[in-house]
Amino acid sequence: MESAPCKYVFVTGGVSSSLGKGIISASLAKLLQARGLRVTIQKLDPYINVDPGTLNPYEHGECYVTDDGAETDLDLGHYERFLNTPTSQANNVTTGRIYLDVIMRERQGAYLGKTVQVVPHITDEIKRRITLLGNTGNYDIVITEIGGTVGDIESLPYIEAVRQMKYELGNTNCIVIHLTLVPFLKSARELKTKPTQHSVKELLEEGVQPDILVCRTEYPLSPEVRRKVAQFCNVAPEAVIESIDADSIYNVPLLMYKENLDRIVLSRLHLETTREPDLSSWIRFVEKIHNPHYRVRIGLVGKYVELPDAYKSIRESFIHAGAANDCQVEVISIHSEHVNEANVAQQLGQLDGILVAPGFGHRGVEGKITAVRYAREYQVPFFGICLGMQCAAIEFARNVLGLAGAHSTEMNPDTPHPVIDMMEEQKKIVVKGGTMRLGAYECELRKPSKVFEAYGVERIRERHRHRYEFNNKYLSMFEQAGMIASGINPNSGLVEVMEFIHHPWFIGVQYHPELKSTVDNPHPLFIRFVAMAMAYRQTKEAEVASPASAAGIPL
């Protein structure tokens, strides 16, 4: 029996950026998935970079990495966290990638001497990319989020491709959800629909009629406002969806369910299902977020802390692990450039755990190393990720092994003790984009070890994004002093996990565990780290409350 053709849902945005197209896309996908449908989401980014791998985090937030080694937009992290299914290279496409592929084909003579134009060649390549996932037969619905805002020059080819697909596939196989803003003017004390009307008009001028409007708002939309929006924007009143500000992104699927977004989408696509979405586990998760019994303060030591999106996956992993521990994790952002020997106790002294974040370059590294030393010497639960693990190795080499000047060759090519060095296969690489050690690699865990206790299995598979690794020439020295390699890549022998055995919980990992944490499967290392922070806090509170402490007797 031939399967039904895949349906396509496009999510566009208007009026303003940062309205939350990614969260709306992920929320809709979650609701459809909960109804038993096979759903995936892809992101089309209008910038000319081939991928975000070479972008500064201040420009575009974190770079998310998939199992197959794609450096992608951070919205793919939202997709995976909500759906608990992996994405791939096919789930993120940029204008740079589109033009690069078309130009390469032109150079190869694939267009037989024809003039290569935006229409049809660029739009055809966009449509090909959109339908790649749909043509696999693995999905009932593909949701495509189009980055940027309607009216942007960069977005025009994507909107044109959507117009063509709606014409080619028909309105029952291809629909458009337009996310817009209904602002509240305090002086007039009312919600204003004119920005939404103008945004839809802009979309109509490009030949696309939205089927559903999702309206971001600070206040509930009255029936009168909904009717006005519907009348002036040519949509049915029930297709005007209220997206009121939520205190957590994880509330949004529940709010969209109350607004019947999934029902309306199924109706427009002529898809029938009698199965109501099973959101019981999601509701339990949200309840745990809002009603925790415990609380810990964990310091996130990094150099991009001014922009929360720079460490988005880490922050979300703490939410998942906090819920698993019935605990609210308060993440304290600490700029590593502002940490030094004189103020480290003041900066970190009130924390229950310390996480040293990933990053590149020398800026802020000495502050990270100082934070590592504080965590090691004062027995504070410590978690180092990627560069965080490398900083832990550098600190240990300097202050425990006595290797003066120990460093990474990334920061100091002339260091006398390169405990962190560039991998051999990376030394001849000149092109920076997409050439790091990327994607999922296997790792064998040592028994017994704290990392094995956290995972409960001997072999794991985690995602990487780096050029530098621990230098195995120093491994025996480290292990003799108590810093063991508790995770090794079975094929290359590269050290993937290090832990200090003379510490309650001191672990550094070369990979990025935050990229695999989801609502349904919080990452075991984050779960264990939060649990150890809780135990550390309880010990401190018990010491403060002890009779000896109350009597002023030194503890």
C-alpha positions, 0 to 999 in steps of 0.5 A: 500500500502506497503511503500518503504524501508528506504534508508541509507546514511553513512558519514565517515571522513578521513585525519583529524578530525574536518572537519565537518561531522556533518555539512555536514550531517545536510546540506544534511538532510536539503536539502532532507527535503526541497524536502519533504523527511522524514529525520533523522540523527544519530551519531555513536561515537567510544569512550568507554564511554556509553554516554558523560554525564560524560565527561568534556566539555574540552574533547568533548564539550557540552553534548546535551540533548534530550526530552527523557533524552538522554545525547548525542553528541553535533552534535545532536544539529546541527541536531535539529537546521538545521531540526527543529525536535527533536532527541532521544536516538536512534540518538546517539550510542557509542561503550560503549553502544554497548559493554555494551548491548552485554556483558549484553546479554552474561551474560544473556545467550542470545548467547547460549554459543557461543564465543562472537566476534567483528564479528558477534556480535558487528557488528550485534548490530551496524547494529541493532542500525543503522536500528532502526530508519529506521524500524519505517516507519517514515523516507525515509532516515536515515543519519548516521555520523560515528565519528572519522577518517577512519583508527582509531582502534576504528572505525573499527567495524563501517566501517565493519558494513557499508561494510556488510550493503552495501552488504546486502541492495545493492548500491541503498539502502545504499551509503557512503559519505566520507569527506576528506581534499584537503590541499593547500601548500603555498610553491607549491602554489597548492592544493594537492590531495594525502591525499584524495587518501590515505584516500580513499585507507584506506577505500577501504582496509576495504572493502568500496568504497565511492560513493561520496567524499566531499572535504574540501578546502580553495580554489575552486577545479579546474576541473583538481583537480576534475578529478584527485580525481575522477580518483584515487578514483574510483568515478564519476567526478560529485560525487566530491563535493567541500566544501569550507571554509564558514564564517558561518555553516548556509551557508553550505546547500546553498553551498551544494545545488550549488554543487548538493549534494542532487541531486547526493544522490537522483540519487545514491539511485534511489529516484525520486522527481520533487520538488525543495528544498524550501530554501527561509526561510533559505536564509532570515535567512542567509541574516539577519546573514550577514546584521544586522542593530543593534549590541550588546555585551553580556558577556558569563560568564563561566568556559569552555570559552577556548573551544567554543564547551563547550557552543555551543548551547548557542552561536548558540541560540544567532545567531538565536535570533540575526537574529530574532532581525535584530541584530548581537550578539557579544558574549564576553567570560569571564572566571568566575575564573578571575572575582572578586570584584576588576575587575568586572566593568572593565570586564563587564562594556562595555557589553549590557547583561550578561549571566551566563552559566551552569556548575558543581563544585565549580571552578569559582562559586564565579566569577559567583556570582560576575557577577550576583551582577553586573548585578542586581545592575547596571540594566544590562539585565541578563540571568542565565541558570541552575547553572547561575540561582542557582548563582543568588539565592545565590547572592540574598540570601547573598546580599539582604536577608542578609543570610551570607554564603548562598550557594549551598550544591554542593559547600558547604555541610555545608552552614548555608543557603542551598538556593540551595540543592540536590533534595531528589530523587538524595540523594541516587544515587551513579552511576553518568552516566545518573542519573540526572534530564534529559529530558523535563519537564513541567513548569507553568508560572506565570501571569503576569511575564516577562517570560510569556511575552516572551513565550506568553503561560502559560505552557511550556516544557523544557529540564533539566540536573541537580541534585540541585534545589532551596530550597523552604524553602526560597521561601517566603523570596525571593518573599517578597524581589522581587525575584519571582518564575515565573515558577513552575513544576506543579507536583513536585513544583520545581522552574524552573524560577526566576525573579527579579521584580525590574529590567528591565530584570533579569531572571534565569531558571533551565532548558536549553532553548538553547537546543530547539532553532533552525533556524526556531524557535529561543527560545523566551527567547533568542529573548527577552534577545537580544531585552532587550540588544538592548534597554539597549545599545540604552539607554546608547548611548542616555545618552552619546549623550545627551546635558547634557552629552556633557556639562559635567553635571552629569547624 
